[in-house]
Amino acid sequence: IISLFMNYLSRRHEQQADKYAANIYNHTYLVSALIKLSVKNLSNLNPHPTYVFVYYSHPPLLQRINNSEEEKNK
């Protein structure tokens, strides 16, 4: 149960870090880096939400890219 909470906190911190990076730098750099990570790590782009909730310490890459796009449009 503690690991679920820790993963949740980690995902929230990553979202905040991505938001900060998108605001400080050109968001295209963040998106480019995330795409390179997904290719290099062969990431699952559409993981099941329950699996993300239980096991992921970072938001899924597509969510991170979408969040960056939304931040750009604000």
PDB file of N, H, CA, C and O in Angstrom:
ATOM      1  N   ILE A   1       0.832  -1.186   0.000  1.00  0.00           N
ATOM      2  CA  ILE A   1       0.000   0.000   0.000  1.00  0.00           C
ATOM      3  C   ILE A   1       0.878   1.251   0.000  1.00  0.00           C
ATOM      4  O   ILE A   1       0.561   2.240  -0.661  1.00  0.00           O
ATOM      5  N   ILE A   2       1.959   1.202   0.728  1.00  0.00           N
ATOM      6  H   ILE A   2       2.217   0.399   1.265  1.00  0.00           H
ATOM      7  CA  ILE A   2       2.852   2.357   0.769  1.00  0.00           C
ATOM      8  C   ILE A   2       3.453   2.612  -0.606  1.00  0.00           C
ATOM      9  O   ILE A   2       3.622   3.764  -1.004  1.00  0.00           O
ATOM     10  N   SER A   3       3.778   1.548  -1.335  1.00  0.00           N
ATOM     11  H   SER A   3       3.641   0.612  -1.011  1.00  0.00           H
ATOM     12  CA  SER A   3       4.364   1.737  -2.662  1.00  0.00           C
ATOM     13  C   SER A   3       3.377   2.404  -3.619  1.00  0.00           C
ATOM     14  O   SER A   3       3.792   3.165  -4.493  1.00  0.00           O
ATOM     15  N   LEU A   4       2.079   2.131  -3.471  1.00  0.00           N
ATOM     16  H   LEU A   4       1.743   1.512  -2.761  1.00  0.00           H
ATOM     17  CA  LEU A   4       1.080   2.803  -4.309  1.00  0.00           C
ATOM     18  C   LEU A   4       1.121   4.307  -4.064  1.00  0.00           C
ATOM     19  O   LEU A   4       1.099   5.103  -5.003  1.00  0.00           O
ATOM     20  N   PHE A   5       1.180   4.680  -2.804  1.00  0.00           N
ATOM     21  H   PHE A   5       1.198   4.034  -2.041  1.00  0.00           H
ATOM     22  CA  PHE A   5       1.237   6.096  -2.449  1.00  0.00           C
ATOM     23  C   PHE A   5       2.534   6.733  -2.944  1.00  0.00           C
ATOM     24  O   PHE A   5       2.519   7.848  -3.467  1.00  0.00           O
ATOM     25  N   MET A   6       3.640   6.039  -2.783  1.00  0.00           N
ATOM     26  H   MET A   6       3.652   5.133  -2.359  1.00  0.00           H
ATOM     27  CA  MET A   6       4.929   6.569  -3.226  1.00  0.00           C
ATOM     28  C   MET A   6       4.953   6.738  -4.744  1.00  0.00           C
ATOM     29  O   MET A   6       5.466   7.738  -5.248  1.00  0.00           O
ATOM     30  N   ASN A   7       4.402   5.769  -5.474  1.00  0.00           N
ATOM     31  H   ASN A   7       3.986   4.957  -5.064  1.00  0.00           H
ATOM     32  CA  ASN A   7       4.333   5.892  -6.928  1.00  0.00           C
ATOM     33  C   ASN A   7       3.459   7.071  -7.336  1.00  0.00           C
ATOM     34  O   ASN A   7       3.786   7.798  -8.274  1.00  0.00           O
ATOM     35  N   TYR A   8       2.349   7.259  -6.631  1.00  0.00           N
ATOM     36  H   TYR A   8       2.084   6.669  -5.869  1.00  0.00           H
ATOM     37  CA  TYR A   8       1.474   8.396  -6.910  1.00  0.00           C
ATOM     38  C   TYR A   8       2.231   9.711  -6.713  1.00  0.00           C
ATOM     39  O   TYR A   8       2.180  10.598  -7.566  1.00  0.00           O
ATOM     40  N   LEU A   9       2.927   9.829  -5.593  1.00  0.00           N
ATOM     41  H   LEU A   9       2.968   9.109  -4.900  1.00  0.00           H
ATOM     42  CA  LEU A   9       3.699  11.050  -5.333  1.00  0.00           C
ATOM     43  C   LEU A   9       4.774  11.269  -6.392  1.00  0.00           C
ATOM     44  O   LEU A   9       4.994  12.393  -6.844  1.00  0.00           O
ATOM     45  N   SER A  10       5.431  10.201  -6.778  1.00  0.00           N
ATOM     46  H   SER A  10       5.253   9.288  -6.411  1.00  0.00           H
ATOM     47  CA  SER A  10       6.467  10.301  -7.794  1.00  0.00           C
ATOM     48  C   SER A  10       5.883  10.781  -9.125  1.00  0.00           C
ATOM     49  O   SER A  10       6.473  11.629  -9.793  1.00  0.00           O
ATOM     50  N   ARG A  11       4.729  10.240  -9.505  1.00  0.00           N
ATOM     51  H   ARG A  11       4.250   9.551  -8.962  1.00  0.00           H
ATOM     52  CA  ARG A  11       4.089  10.675 -10.749  1.00  0.00           C
ATOM     53  C   ARG A  11       3.708  12.153 -10.681  1.00  0.00           C
ATOM     54  O   ARG A  11       3.878  12.888 -11.654  1.00  0.00           O
ATOM     55  N   ARG A  12       3.192  12.585  -9.530  1.00  0.00           N
ATOM     56  H   ARG A  12       3.054  11.988  -8.740  1.00  0.00           H
ATOM     57  CA  ARG A  12       2.824  13.996  -9.363  1.00  0.00           C
ATOM     58  C   ARG A  12       4.060  14.900  -9.470  1.00  0.00           C
ATOM     59  O   ARG A  12       4.008  15.956 -10.100  1.00  0.00           O
ATOM     60  N   HIS A  13       5.155  14.484  -8.858  1.00  0.00           N
ATOM     61  H   HIS A  13       5.197  13.626  -8.346  1.00  0.00           H
ATOM     62  CA  HIS A  13       6.382  15.280  -8.931  1.00  0.00           C
ATOM     63  C   HIS A  13       6.899  15.351 -10.363  1.00  0.00           C
ATOM     64  O   HIS A  13       7.371  16.400 -10.803  1.00  0.00           O
ATOM     65  N   GLU A  14       6.812  14.246 -11.087  1.00  0.00           N
ATOM     66  H   GLU A  14       6.429  13.394 -10.729  1.00  0.00           H
ATOM     67  CA  GLU A  14       7.239  14.237 -12.485  1.00  0.00           C
ATOM     68  C   GLU A  14       6.369  15.163 -13.329  1.00  0.00           C
ATOM     69  O   GLU A  14       6.873  15.857 -14.212  1.00  0.00           O
ATOM     70  N   GLN A  15       5.071  15.175 -13.061  1.00  0.00           N
ATOM     71  H   GLN A  15       4.661  14.612 -12.344  1.00  0.00           H
ATOM     72  CA  GLN A  15       4.185  16.082 -13.795  1.00  0.00           C
ATOM     73  C   GLN A  15       4.572  17.531 -13.524  1.00  0.00           C
ATOM     74  O   GLN A  15       4.590  18.353 -14.440  1.00  0.00           O
ATOM     75  N   GLN A  16       4.878  17.843 -12.280  1.00  0.00           N
ATOM     76  H   GLN A  16       4.864  17.175 -11.536  1.00  0.00           H
ATOM     77  CA  GLN A  16       5.289  19.203 -11.931  1.00  0.00           C
ATOM     78  C   GLN A  16       6.625  19.556 -12.588  1.00  0.00           C
ATOM     79  O   GLN A  16       6.814  20.680 -13.053  1.00  0.00           O
ATOM     80  N   ALA A  17       7.541  18.602 -12.624  1.00  0.00           N
ATOM     81  H   ALA A  17       7.387  17.689 -12.246  1.00  0.00           H
ATOM     82  CA  ALA A  17       8.838  18.839 -13.258  1.00  0.00           C
ATOM     83  C   ALA A  17       8.671  19.056 -14.759  1.00  0.00           C
ATOM     84  O   ALA A  17       9.328  19.923 -15.336  1.00  0.00           O
ATOM     85  N   ASP A  18       7.807  18.283 -15.388  1.00  0.00           N
ATOM     86  H   ASP A  18       7.273  17.578 -14.920  1.00  0.00           H
ATOM     87  CA  ASP A  18       7.546  18.458 -16.818  1.00  0.00           C
ATOM     88  C   ASP A  18       6.919  19.824 -17.089  1.00  0.00           C
ATOM     89  O   ASP A  18       7.275  20.498 -18.055  1.00  0.00           O
ATOM     90  N   LYS A  19       5.991  20.220 -16.235  1.00  0.00           N
ATOM     91  H   LYS A  19       5.702  19.672 -15.450  1.00  0.00           H
ATOM     92  CA  LYS A  19       5.341  21.524 -16.384  1.00  0.00           C
ATOM     93  C   LYS A  19       6.381  22.641 -16.265  1.00  0.00           C
ATOM     94  O   LYS A  19       6.373  23.591 -17.049  1.00  0.00           O
ATOM     95  N   TYR A  20       7.258  22.522 -15.298  1.00  0.00           N
ATOM     96  H   TYR A  20       7.264  21.750 -14.662  1.00  0.00           H
ATOM     97  CA  TYR A  20       8.318  23.508 -15.108  1.00  0.00           C
ATOM     98  C   TYR A  20       9.222  23.562 -16.343  1.00  0.00           C
ATOM     99  O   TYR A  20       9.545  24.643 -16.837  1.00  0.00           O
ATOM    100  N   ALA A  21       9.623  22.394 -16.834  1.00  0.00           N
ATOM    101  H   ALA A  21       9.361  21.517 -16.433  1.00  0.00           H
ATOM    102  CA  ALA A  21      10.501  22.342 -18.005  1.00  0.00           C
ATOM    103  C   ALA A  21       9.821  22.946 -19.228  1.00  0.00           C
ATOM    104  O   ALA A  21      10.459  23.652 -20.010  1.00  0.00           O
ATOM    105  N   ALA A  22       8.536  22.673 -19.395  1.00  0.00           N
ATOM    106  H   ALA A  22       8.019  22.100 -18.760  1.00  0.00           H
ATOM    107  CA  ALA A  22       7.805  23.218 -20.540  1.00  0.00           C
ATOM    108  C   ALA A  22       7.690  24.735 -20.449  1.00  0.00           C
ATOM    109  O   ALA A  22       7.681  25.418 -21.473  1.00  0.00           O
ATOM    110  N   ASN A  23       7.600  25.264 -19.237  1.00  0.00           N
ATOM    111  H   ASN A  23       7.607  24.709 -18.405  1.00  0.00           H
ATOM    112  CA  ASN A  23       7.487  26.717 -19.065  1.00  0.00           C
ATOM    113  C   ASN A  23       8.830  27.427 -19.190  1.00  0.00           C
ATOM    114  O   ASN A  23       8.896  28.535 -19.722  1.00  0.00           O
ATOM    115  N   ILE A  24       9.884  26.808 -18.713  1.00  0.00           N
ATOM    116  H   ILE A  24       9.830  25.908 -18.282  1.00  0.00           H
ATOM    117  CA  ILE A  24      11.204  27.440 -18.722  1.00  0.00           C
ATOM    118  C   ILE A  24      11.854  27.348 -20.099  1.00  0.00           C
ATOM    119  O   ILE A  24      12.424  28.323 -20.590  1.00  0.00           O
ATOM    120  N   TYR A  25      11.766  26.178 -20.716  1.00  0.00           N
ATOM    121  H   TYR A  25      11.304  25.386 -20.317  1.00  0.00           H
ATOM    122  CA  TYR A  25      12.377  25.949 -22.021  1.00  0.00           C
ATOM    123  C   TYR A  25      11.279  25.795 -23.060  1.00  0.00           C
ATOM    124  O   TYR A  25      10.099  25.688 -22.727  1.00  0.00           O
ATOM    125  N   ASN A  26      11.674  25.788 -24.290  1.00  0.00           N
ATOM    126  H   ASN A  26      12.632  25.875 -24.561  1.00  0.00           H
ATOM    127  CA  ASN A  26      10.736  25.514 -25.367  1.00  0.00           C
ATOM    128  C   ASN A  26      10.197  24.098 -25.182  1.00  0.00           C
ATOM    129  O   ASN A  26      10.977  23.151 -25.069  1.00  0.00           O
ATOM    130  N   HIS A  27       8.897  23.945 -25.151  1.00  0.00           N
ATOM    131  H   HIS A  27       8.265  24.714 -25.242  1.00  0.00           H
ATOM    132  CA  HIS A  27       8.311  22.631 -24.860  1.00  0.00           C
ATOM    133  C   HIS A  27       8.690  21.592 -25.903  1.00  0.00           C
ATOM    134  O   HIS A  27       8.622  20.395 -25.624  1.00  0.00           O
ATOM    135  N   THR A  28       9.087  22.016 -27.098  1.00  0.00           N
ATOM    136  H   THR A  28       9.142  22.989 -27.325  1.00  0.00           H
ATOM    137  CA  THR A  28       9.454  21.041 -28.130  1.00  0.00           C
ATOM    138  C   THR A  28      10.694  20.252 -27.725  1.00  0.00           C
ATOM    139  O   THR A  28      10.856  19.105 -28.142  1.00  0.00           O
ATOM    140  N   TYR A  29      11.572  20.848 -26.919  1.00  0.00           N
ATOM    141  H   TYR A  29      11.440  21.780 -26.579  1.00  0.00           H
ATOM    142  CA  TYR A  29      12.738  20.107 -26.436  1.00  0.00           C
ATOM    143  C   TYR A  29      12.310  18.969 -25.509  1.00  0.00           C
ATOM    144  O   TYR A  29      12.845  17.863 -25.583  1.00  0.00           O
ATOM    145  N   LEU A  30      11.359  19.247 -24.653  1.00  0.00           N
ATOM    146  H   LEU A  30      10.924  20.146 -24.593  1.00  0.00           H
ATOM    147  CA  LEU A  30      10.844  18.213 -23.753  1.00  0.00           C
ATOM    148  C   LEU A  30      10.185  17.098 -24.549  1.00  0.00           C
ATOM    149  O   LEU A  30      10.437  15.920 -24.296  1.00  0.00           O
ATOM    150  N   VAL A  31       9.344  17.461 -25.507  1.00  0.00           N
ATOM    151  H   VAL A  31       9.139  18.418 -25.712  1.00  0.00           H
ATOM    152  CA  VAL A  31       8.657  16.459 -26.325  1.00  0.00           C
ATOM    153  C   VAL A  31       9.672  15.629 -27.101  1.00  0.00           C
ATOM    154  O   VAL A  31       9.542  14.408 -27.185  1.00  0.00           O
ATOM    155  N   SER A  32      10.670  16.279 -27.663  1.00  0.00           N
ATOM    156  H   SER A  32      10.775  17.271 -27.595  1.00  0.00           H
ATOM    157  CA  SER A  32      11.709  15.565 -28.410  1.00  0.00           C
ATOM    158  C   SER A  32      12.450  14.574 -27.516  1.00  0.00           C
ATOM    159  O   SER A  32      12.705  13.439 -27.920  1.00  0.00           O
ATOM    160  N   ALA A  33      12.792  14.997 -26.317  1.00  0.00           N
ATOM    161  H   ALA A  33      12.586  15.919 -25.989  1.00  0.00           H
ATOM    162  CA  ALA A  33      13.487  14.100 -25.382  1.00  0.00           C
ATOM    163  C   ALA A  33      12.600  12.925 -24.986  1.00  0.00           C
ATOM    164  O   ALA A  33      13.078  11.794 -24.891  1.00  0.00           O
ATOM    165  N   LEU A  34      11.321  13.179 -24.756  1.00  0.00           N
ATOM    166  H   LEU A  34      10.933  14.098 -24.833  1.00  0.00           H
ATOM    167  CA  LEU A  34      10.407  12.098 -24.379  1.00  0.00           C
ATOM    168  C   LEU A  34      10.237  11.094 -25.509  1.00  0.00           C
ATOM    169  O   LEU A  34      10.160   9.890 -25.264  1.00  0.00           O
ATOM    170  N   ILE A  35      10.180  11.580 -26.744  1.00  0.00           N
ATOM    171  H   ILE A  35      10.243  12.558 -26.943  1.00  0.00           H
ATOM    172  CA  ILE A  35      10.064  10.671 -27.894  1.00  0.00           C
ATOM    173  C   ILE A  35      11.320   9.818 -28.007  1.00  0.00           C
ATOM    174  O   ILE A  35      11.234   8.615 -28.252  1.00  0.00           O
ATOM    175  N   LYS A  36      12.489  10.433 -27.829  1.00  0.00           N
ATOM    176  H   LYS A  36      12.560  11.410 -27.630  1.00  0.00           H
ATOM    177  CA  LYS A  36      13.741   9.667 -27.877  1.00  0.00           C
ATOM    178  C   LYS A  36      13.768   8.602 -26.784  1.00  0.00           C
ATOM    179  O   LYS A  36      14.216   7.479 -27.018  1.00  0.00           O
ATOM    180  N   LEU A  37      13.289   8.954 -25.589  1.00  0.00           N
ATOM    181  H   LEU A  37      12.926   9.866 -25.399  1.00  0.00           H
ATOM    182  CA  LEU A  37      13.225   7.972 -24.501  1.00  0.00           C
ATOM    183  C   LEU A  37      12.311   6.809 -24.857  1.00  0.00           C
ATOM    184  O   LEU A  37      12.639   5.651 -24.599  1.00  0.00           O
ATOM    185  N   SER A  38      11.173   7.119 -25.446  1.00  0.00           N
ATOM    186  H   SER A  38      10.906   8.060 -25.655  1.00  0.00           H
ATOM    187  CA  SER A  38      10.219   6.055 -25.765  1.00  0.00           C
ATOM    188  C   SER A  38      10.782   5.105 -26.803  1.00  0.00           C
ATOM    189  O   SER A  38      10.560   3.897 -26.727  1.00  0.00           O
ATOM    190  N   VAL A  39      11.512   5.641 -27.775  1.00  0.00           N
ATOM    191  H   VAL A  39      11.693   6.623 -27.836  1.00  0.00           H
ATOM    192  CA  VAL A  39      12.110   4.791 -28.809  1.00  0.00           C
ATOM    193  C   VAL A  39      13.233   3.951 -28.211  1.00  0.00           C
ATOM    194  O   VAL A  39      13.309   2.746 -28.448  1.00  0.00           O
ATOM    195  N   LYS A  40      14.096   4.588 -27.442  1.00  0.00           N
ATOM    196  H   LYS A  40      14.034   5.568 -27.250  1.00  0.00           H
ATOM    197  CA  LYS A  40      15.242   3.881 -26.868  1.00  0.00           C
ATOM    198  C   LYS A  40      14.808   2.803 -25.878  1.00  0.00           C
ATOM    199  O   LYS A  40      15.392   1.719 -25.845  1.00  0.00           O
ATOM    200  N   ASN A  41      13.791   3.094 -25.077  1.00  0.00           N
ATOM    201  H   ASN A  41      13.317   3.974 -25.104  1.00  0.00           H
ATOM    202  CA  ASN A  41      13.348   2.153 -24.046  1.00  0.00           C
ATOM    203  C   ASN A  41      12.229   1.234 -24.497  1.00  0.00           C
ATOM    204  O   ASN A  41      11.778   0.382 -23.732  1.00  0.00           O
ATOM    205  N   LEU A  42      11.772   1.402 -25.747  1.00  0.00           N
ATOM    206  H   LEU A  42      12.139   2.095 -26.369  1.00  0.00           H
ATOM    207  CA  LEU A  42      10.653   0.604 -26.273  1.00  0.00           C
ATOM    208  C   LEU A  42       9.464   0.660 -25.318  1.00  0.00           C
ATOM    209  O   LEU A  42       8.890  -0.368 -24.956  1.00  0.00           O
ATOM    210  N   SER A  43       9.111   1.865 -24.924  1.00  0.00           N
ATOM    211  H   SER A  43       9.577   2.699 -25.218  1.00  0.00           H
ATOM    212  CA  SER A  43       8.051   2.070 -23.936  1.00  0.00           C
ATOM    213  C   SER A  43       6.688   1.677 -24.473  1.00  0.00           C
ATOM    214  O   SER A  43       6.398   1.807 -25.662  1.00  0.00           O
ATOM    215  N   ASN A  44       5.865   1.193 -23.562  1.00  0.00           N
ATOM    216  H   ASN A  44       6.100   1.087 -22.596  1.00  0.00           H
ATOM    217  CA  ASN A  44       4.460   0.940 -23.869  1.00  0.00           C
ATOM    218  C   ASN A  44       3.760   2.293 -23.872  1.00  0.00           C
ATOM    219  O   ASN A  44       3.686   2.957 -22.839  1.00  0.00           O
ATOM    220  N   LEU A  45       3.252   2.700 -25.021  1.00  0.00           N
ATOM    221  H   LEU A  45       3.313   2.160 -25.861  1.00  0.00           H
ATOM    222  CA  LEU A  45       2.660   4.028 -25.126  1.00  0.00           C
ATOM    223  C   LEU A  45       1.246   4.094 -24.574  1.00  0.00           C
ATOM    224  O   LEU A  45       0.763   5.177 -24.244  1.00  0.00           O
ATOM    225  N   ASN A  46       0.580   2.962 -24.469  1.00  0.00           N
ATOM    226  H   ASN A  46       0.972   2.082 -24.737  1.00  0.00           H
ATOM    227  CA  ASN A  46      -0.795   2.934 -23.959  1.00  0.00           C
ATOM    228  C   ASN A  46      -0.959   1.876 -22.872  1.00  0.00           C
ATOM    229  O   ASN A  46      -1.703   0.914 -23.061  1.00  0.00           O
ATOM    230  N   PRO A  47      -0.284   2.034 -21.749  1.00  0.00           N
ATOM    231  CA  PRO A  47      -0.442   1.045 -20.677  1.00  0.00           C
ATOM    232  C   PRO A  47      -1.827   1.145 -20.046  1.00  0.00           C
ATOM    233  O   PRO A  47      -2.457   2.202 -20.073  1.00  0.00           O
ATOM    234  N   HIS A  48      -2.282   0.057 -19.491  1.00  0.00           N
ATOM    235  H   HIS A  48      -1.770  -0.801 -19.469  1.00  0.00           H
ATOM    236  CA  HIS A  48      -3.583   0.047 -18.817  1.00  0.00           C
ATOM    237  C   HIS A  48      -3.513   0.962 -17.592  1.00  0.00           C
ATOM    238  O   HIS A  48      -2.525   0.935 -16.857  1.00  0.00           O
ATOM    239  N   PRO A  49      -4.553   1.772 -17.366  1.00  0.00           N
ATOM    240  CA  PRO A  49      -4.534   2.711 -16.234  1.00  0.00           C
ATOM    241  C   PRO A  49      -4.300   2.049 -14.873  1.00  0.00           C
ATOM    242  O   PRO A  49      -3.642   2.628 -14.009  1.00  0.00           O
ATOM    243  N   THR A  50      -4.829   0.856 -14.681  1.00  0.00           N
ATOM    244  H   THR A  50      -5.364   0.386 -15.383  1.00  0.00           H
ATOM    245  CA  THR A  50      -4.613   0.166 -13.405  1.00  0.00           C
ATOM    246  C   THR A  50      -3.147  -0.202 -13.237  1.00  0.00           C
ATOM    247  O   THR A  50      -2.591  -0.081 -12.145  1.00  0.00           O
ATOM    248  N   TYR A  51      -2.524  -0.651 -14.319  1.00  0.00           N
ATOM    249  H   TYR A  51      -2.976  -0.749 -15.205  1.00  0.00           H
ATOM    250  CA  TYR A  51      -1.109  -1.000 -14.266  1.00  0.00           C
ATOM    251  C   TYR A  51      -0.273   0.245 -13.946  1.00  0.00           C
ATOM    252  O   TYR A  51       0.671   0.190 -13.158  1.00  0.00           O
ATOM    253  N   VAL A  52      -0.638   1.358 -14.569  1.00  0.00           N
ATOM    254  H   VAL A  52      -1.405   1.403 -15.209  1.00  0.00           H
ATOM    255  CA  VAL A  52       0.055   2.622 -14.291  1.00  0.00           C
ATOM    256  C   VAL A  52      -0.090   2.985 -12.817  1.00  0.00           C
ATOM    257  O   VAL A  52       0.885   3.352 -12.162  1.00  0.00           O
ATOM    258  N   PHE A  53      -1.302   2.881 -12.306  1.00  0.00           N
ATOM    259  H   PHE A  53      -2.094   2.583 -12.838  1.00  0.00           H
ATOM    260  CA  PHE A  53      -1.571   3.236 -10.911  1.00  0.00           C
ATOM    261  C   PHE A  53      -0.742   2.399  -9.940  1.00  0.00           C
ATOM    262  O   PHE A  53      -0.238   2.913  -8.942  1.00  0.00           O
ATOM    263  N   VAL A  54      -0.606   1.118 -10.236  1.00  0.00           N
ATOM    264  H   VAL A  54      -1.015   0.701 -11.047  1.00  0.00           H
ATOM    265  CA  VAL A  54       0.075   0.211  -9.310  1.00  0.00           C
ATOM    266  C   VAL A  54       1.593   0.250  -9.467  1.00  0.00           C
ATOM    267  O   VAL A  54       2.314   0.243  -8.469  1.00  0.00           O
ATOM    268  N   TYR A  55       2.089   0.292 -10.704  1.00  0.00           N
ATOM    269  H   TYR A  55       1.503   0.299 -11.515  1.00  0.00           H
ATOM    270  CA  TYR A  55       3.512   0.053 -10.925  1.00  0.00           C
ATOM    271  C   TYR A  55       4.329   1.251 -11.416  1.00  0.00           C
ATOM    272  O   TYR A  55       5.538   1.292 -11.187  1.00  0.00           O
ATOM    273  N   TYR A  56       3.720   2.203 -12.067  1.00  0.00           N
ATOM    274  H   TYR A  56       2.738   2.171 -12.253  1.00  0.00           H
ATOM    275  CA  TYR A  56       4.495   3.281 -12.691  1.00  0.00           C
ATOM    276  C   TYR A  56       4.880   4.356 -11.680  1.00  0.00           C
ATOM    277  O   TYR A  56       4.050   4.820 -10.899  1.00  0.00           O
ATOM    278  N   SER A  57       6.146   4.740 -11.709  1.00  0.00           N
ATOM    279  H   SER A  57       6.820   4.363 -12.344  1.00  0.00           H
ATOM    280  CA  SER A  57       6.600   5.855 -10.877  1.00  0.00           C
ATOM    281  C   SER A  57       6.644   7.157 -11.679  1.00  0.00           C
ATOM    282  O   SER A  57       6.842   8.230 -11.111  1.00  0.00           O
ATOM    283  N   HIS A  58       6.460   7.063 -12.996  1.00  0.00           N
ATOM    284  H   HIS A  58       6.299   6.191 -13.458  1.00  0.00           H
ATOM    285  CA  HIS A  58       6.400   8.225 -13.875  1.00  0.00           C
ATOM    286  C   HIS A  58       5.107   8.140 -14.680  1.00  0.00           C
ATOM    287  O   HIS A  58       4.606   7.043 -14.926  1.00  0.00           O
ATOM    288  N   PRO A  59       4.565   9.276 -15.090  1.00  0.00           N
ATOM    289  CA  PRO A  59       3.389   9.221 -15.961  1.00  0.00           C
ATOM    290  C   PRO A  59       3.767   8.559 -17.293  1.00  0.00           C
ATOM    291  O   PRO A  59       4.918   8.650 -17.719  1.00  0.00           O
ATOM    292  N   PRO A  60       2.819   7.900 -17.947  1.00  0.00           N
ATOM    293  CA  PRO A  60       3.107   7.325 -19.270  1.00  0.00           C
ATOM    294  C   PRO A  60       3.568   8.425 -20.235  1.00  0.00           C
ATOM    295  O   PRO A  60       3.173   9.583 -20.106  1.00  0.00           O
ATOM    296  N   LEU A  61       4.399   8.047 -21.192  1.00  0.00           N
ATOM    297  H   LEU A  61       4.720   7.106 -21.298  1.00  0.00           H
ATOM    298  CA  LEU A  61       5.006   9.047 -22.067  1.00  0.00           C
ATOM    299  C   LEU A  61       3.984   9.834 -22.876  1.00  0.00           C
ATOM    300  O   LEU A  61       4.135  11.046 -23.033  1.00  0.00           O
ATOM    301  N   LEU A  62       2.951   9.181 -23.391  1.00  0.00           N
ATOM    302  H   LEU A  62       2.828   8.197 -23.264  1.00  0.00           H
ATOM    303  CA  LEU A  62       1.948   9.935 -24.145  1.00  0.00           C
ATOM    304  C   LEU A  62       1.243  10.956 -23.262  1.00  0.00           C
ATOM    305  O   LEU A  62       0.916  12.053 -23.716  1.00  0.00           O
ATOM    306  N   GLN A  63       1.014  10.606 -22.029  1.00  0.00           N
ATOM    307  H   GLN A  63       1.280   9.716 -21.660  1.00  0.00           H
ATOM    308  CA  GLN A  63       0.399  11.560 -21.100  1.00  0.00           C
ATOM    309  C   GLN A  63       1.338  12.737 -20.857  1.00  0.00           C
ATOM    310  O   GLN A  63       0.898  13.885 -20.789  1.00  0.00           O
ATOM    311  N   ARG A  64       2.612  12.454 -20.728  1.00  0.00           N
ATOM    312  H   ARG A  64       2.970  11.522 -20.783  1.00  0.00           H
ATOM    313  CA  ARG A  64       3.585  13.527 -20.509  1.00  0.00           C
ATOM    314  C   ARG A  64       3.656  14.451 -21.722  1.00  0.00           C
ATOM    315  O   ARG A  64       3.750  15.669 -21.574  1.00  0.00           O
ATOM    316  N   ILE A  65       3.611  13.872 -22.919  1.00  0.00           N
ATOM    317  H   ILE A  65       3.535  12.882 -23.040  1.00  0.00           H
ATOM    318  CA  ILE A  65       3.629  14.680 -24.139  1.00  0.00           C
ATOM    319  C   ILE A  65       2.354  15.511 -24.237  1.00  0.00           C
ATOM    320  O   ILE A  65       2.407  16.700 -24.550  1.00  0.00           O
ATOM    321  N   ASN A  66       1.211  14.889 -23.972  1.00  0.00           N
ATOM    322  H   ASN A  66       1.167  13.923 -23.718  1.00  0.00           H
ATOM    323  CA  ASN A  66      -0.061  15.621 -24.017  1.00  0.00           C
ATOM    324  C   ASN A  66      -0.086  16.746 -22.984  1.00  0.00           C
ATOM    325  O   ASN A  66      -0.570  17.841 -23.269  1.00  0.00           O
ATOM    326  N   ASN A  67       0.431  16.480 -21.793  1.00  0.00           N
ATOM    327  H   ASN A  67       0.824  15.590 -21.561  1.00  0.00           H
ATOM    328  CA  ASN A  67       0.490  17.521 -20.760  1.00  0.00           C
ATOM    329  C   ASN A  67       1.363  18.690 -21.206  1.00  0.00           C
ATOM    330  O   ASN A  67       1.048  19.849 -20.938  1.00  0.00           O
ATOM    331  N   SER A  68       2.462  18.375 -21.888  1.00  0.00           N
ATOM    332  H   SER A  68       2.718  17.433 -22.106  1.00  0.00           H
ATOM    333  CA  SER A  68       3.349  19.422 -22.384  1.00  0.00           C
ATOM    334  C   SER A  68       2.648  20.259 -23.450  1.00  0.00           C
ATOM    335  O   SER A  68       2.785  21.483 -23.474  1.00  0.00           O
ATOM    336  N   GLU A  69       1.902  19.600 -24.326  1.00  0.00           N
ATOM    337  H   GLU A  69       1.791  18.607 -24.306  1.00  0.00           H
ATOM    338  CA  GLU A  69       1.151  20.323 -25.360  1.00  0.00           C
ATOM    339  C   GLU A  69       0.101  21.232 -24.726  1.00  0.00           C
ATOM    340  O   GLU A  69      -0.077  22.372 -25.154  1.00  0.00           O
ATOM    341  N   GLU A  70      -0.590  20.730 -23.714  1.00  0.00           N
ATOM    342  H   GLU A  70      -0.446  19.804 -23.366  1.00  0.00           H
ATOM    343  CA  GLU A  70      -1.600  21.542 -23.028  1.00  0.00           C
ATOM    344  C   GLU A  70      -0.960  22.748 -22.346  1.00  0.00           C
ATOM    345  O   GLU A  70      -1.512  23.849 -22.365  1.00  0.00           O
ATOM    346  N   GLU A  71       0.195  22.533 -21.751  1.00  0.00           N
ATOM    347  H   GLU A  71       0.643  21.639 -21.736  1.00  0.00           H
ATOM    348  CA  GLU A  71       0.891  23.629 -21.067  1.00  0.00           C
ATOM    349  C   GLU A  71       1.317  24.695 -22.078  1.00  0.00           C
ATOM    350  O   GLU A  71       1.281  25.889 -21.781  1.00  0.00           O
ATOM    351  N   LYS A  72       1.717  24.260 -23.260  1.00  0.00           N
ATOM    352  H   LYS A  72       1.747  23.290 -23.501  1.00  0.00           H
ATOM    353  CA  LYS A  72       2.122  25.199 -24.311  1.00  0.00           C
ATOM    354  C   LYS A  72       0.942  26.068 -24.730  1.00  0.00           C
ATOM    355  O   LYS A  72       1.110  27.256 -25.008  1.00  0.00           O
ATOM    356  N   ASN A  73      -0.246  25.482 -24.777  1.00  0.00           N
ATOM    357  H   ASN A  73      -0.383  24.517 -24.552  1.00  0.00           H
ATOM    358  CA  ASN A  73      -1.430  26.191 -25.262  1.00  0.00           C
ATOM    359  C   ASN A  73      -2.073  27.098 -24.220  1.00  0.00           C
ATOM    360  O   ASN A  73      -3.061  27.767 -24.523  1.00  0.00           O
ATOM    361  N   LYS A  74      -1.542  27.136 -23.013  1.00  0.00           N
ATOM    362  H   LYS A  74      -0.740  26.593 -22.767  1.00  0.00           H
ATOM    363  CA  LYS A  74      -2.110  28.016 -21.973  1.00  0.00           C
ATOM    364  C   LYS A  74      -1.702  29.450 -22.195  1.00  0.00           C
ATOM    365  O   LYS A  74      -2.085  30.327 -21.421  1.00  0.00           O
TER     366      LYS A  74
END
